[in-house]
Amino acid sequence: MVILLAIPLTMIILGAIYKDQCPVQRLIPIYLIVSGSCYLVKNLIDLCIRYKSSDEEEQHGHTPMNSFSRLLGCFLFGFFIAGNVWIYSNYPPSSDETSPMYCHPVVYYFAFWITTLVYIFCALSCLCICCTALGAAATASAGEGSQ
């Protein structure tokens, strides 16, 4: 839970601190601020929904909070794609502060690695799913062969 809140807070803080220090793409710090804010709100809404549903016997799937969380998820997906364009199209940024291709290394590389980590986690998730499916298929196959 701490990580779910720490990463978006760090995105907001770094984006705000370095907001005017990325002339190569002024939207990279704004991307961090907006994404971090939306992730923070979405995580808090999802935590509230889980807390409420654990108190109630029945879970209601179509609450306004659920709908807003899903809407935020769709917005974040689209904004993630835009962030990819802004970040990866300017790699590597210049380290010369007078250059128009400059972006402060802290804000740029934080945005770069946060975005890249999403792809790494997606790849690892796919790998785990494939391994689990292969393991289940092998177990089912071995169970049929012994009968």
C-alpha positions as CSV (number, residue, x, y, z in Angstrom):
1,M,0.0,0.0,0.0
2,V,2.9,2.4,0.8
3,I,4.3,1.9,-2.7
4,L,0.8,2.5,-4.3
5,L,0.9,5.9,-2.7
6,A,4.6,6.7,-2.7
7,I,5.2,6.4,-6.5
8,P,2.3,8.8,-7.4
9,L,3.4,11.3,-4.7
10,T,7.0,11.2,-6.0
11,M,5.7,11.7,-9.5
12,I,3.7,14.8,-8.4
13,I,6.6,16.2,-6.3
14,L,9.3,15.8,-9.0
15,G,7.1,17.1,-11.7
16,A,6.3,20.2,-9.7
17,I,9.9,20.8,-8.7
18,Y,11.2,20.5,-12.2
19,K,8.2,21.9,-14.0
20,D,10.1,24.6,-15.9
21,Q,13.3,22.7,-16.4
22,C,12.6,20.6,-19.5
23,P,12.6,22.7,-22.6
24,V,13.0,19.7,-24.9
25,Q,9.5,18.7,-24.0
26,R,7.7,20.9,-21.5
27,L,4.9,18.3,-21.1
28,I,7.2,15.7,-19.4
29,P,6.9,17.3,-15.9
30,I,3.2,18.0,-16.5
31,Y,2.8,14.3,-17.5
32,L,4.3,13.4,-14.1
33,I,2.1,15.8,-12.2
34,V,-1.2,14.8,-13.9
35,S,-0.4,11.0,-14.0
36,G,0.7,11.1,-10.3
37,S,-2.4,13.0,-9.3
38,C,-4.8,10.7,-11.2
39,Y,-3.0,7.5,-9.9
40,L,-3.2,8.9,-6.4
41,V,-6.9,9.6,-6.7
42,K,-7.6,6.3,-8.4
43,N,-5.7,4.3,-5.7
44,L,-7.5,6.1,-2.9
45,I,-10.9,5.5,-4.6
46,D,-10.0,1.8,-5.1
47,L,-9.0,1.5,-1.4
48,C,-12.3,3.1,-0.3
49,I,-14.2,0.7,-2.5
50,R,-12.4,-2.3,-1.0
51,Y,-12.9,-1.0,2.5
52,K,-16.6,-0.5,1.9
53,S,-17.1,-3.9,0.2
54,S,-15.3,-5.7,3.1
55,D,-17.8,-4.2,5.5
56,E,-20.8,-5.2,3.4
57,E,-22.0,-8.7,2.7
58,E,-22.9,-7.9,-0.9
59,Q,-20.6,-6.2,-3.3
60,H,-22.2,-3.6,-5.6
61,G,-20.4,-3.5,-8.9
62,H,-21.9,-0.3,-10.4
63,T,-21.4,2.4,-7.8
64,P,-20.5,6.0,-8.9
65,M,-17.0,5.5,-7.3
66,N,-16.4,2.4,-9.4
67,S,-17.5,4.2,-12.6
68,F,-15.2,7.1,-11.8
69,S,-12.3,4.8,-11.0
70,R,-12.8,3.1,-14.4
71,L,-13.0,6.4,-16.2
72,L,-9.7,7.5,-14.5
73,G,-8.2,4.2,-15.6
74,C,-9.2,4.9,-19.3
75,F,-7.8,8.4,-19.0
76,L,-4.5,7.1,-17.5
77,F,-4.1,4.6,-20.3
78,G,-4.5,7.3,-23.0
79,F,-2.3,9.7,-21.1
80,F,0.3,6.9,-20.6
81,I,0.5,6.5,-24.4
82,A,1.0,10.3,-24.8
83,G,3.7,10.2,-22.1
84,N,5.5,7.5,-24.1
85,V,5.6,9.7,-27.1
86,W,6.9,12.7,-25.1
87,I,9.5,10.8,-23.2
88,Y,10.9,8.3,-25.8
89,S,10.9,10.7,-28.7
90,N,13.4,12.9,-26.8
91,Y,15.9,10.2,-25.7
92,P,18.5,11.1,-24.7
93,P,18.1,14.6,-23.6
94,S,21.0,17.1,-23.8
95,S,22.9,17.7,-20.6
96,D,23.7,21.3,-21.6
97,E,21.4,23.6,-19.8
98,T,21.6,26.2,-22.5
99,S,20.5,23.7,-25.2
100,P,16.8,23.7,-26.4
101,M,17.2,19.9,-26.2
102,Y,17.8,20.0,-22.4
103,C,15.7,18.3,-19.8
104,H,16.8,18.1,-16.2
105,P,18.2,14.6,-15.7
106,V,16.2,13.9,-12.5
107,V,12.8,14.6,-14.1
108,Y,13.6,13.1,-17.4
109,Y,15.2,9.8,-16.2
110,F,12.5,9.4,-13.5
111,A,9.8,9.7,-16.1
112,F,11.8,7.4,-18.4
113,W,12.2,4.7,-15.8
114,I,8.7,4.9,-14.4
115,T,7.4,4.4,-18.0
116,T,9.9,1.6,-18.8
117,L,9.0,-0.2,-15.5
118,V,5.4,-0.4,-16.7
119,Y,6.6,-2.4,-19.7
120,I,8.9,-4.5,-17.6
121,F,6.1,-5.4,-15.2
122,C,3.8,-6.2,-18.2
123,A,6.4,-8.5,-19.7
124,L,7.0,-10.3,-16.4
125,S,3.2,-10.7,-15.9
126,C,2.9,-12.2,-19.4
127,L,5.8,-14.6,-18.6
128,C,4.2,-15.6,-15.3
129,I,0.9,-16.3,-17.0
130,C,2.5,-18.3,-19.7
131,C,4.5,-20.4,-17.2
132,T,1.4,-20.9,-15.1
133,A,-0.6,-22.0,-18.1
134,L,2.2,-24.4,-19.2
135,G,2.4,-25.8,-15.7
136,A,-1.3,-26.3,-15.6
137,A,-1.3,-28.0,-19.0
138,A,1.6,-30.3,-18.0
139,T,-0.2,-31.2,-14.8
140,A,-3.4,-32.0,-16.6
141,S,-1.6,-33.9,-19.2
142,A,0.3,-36.0,-16.6
143,G,-3.0,-36.6,-14.7
144,E,-4.7,-38.0,-17.9
145,G,-1.7,-40.2,-18.7
146,S,-1.7,-42.0,-15.4
147,Q,-5.3,-43.0,-15.6
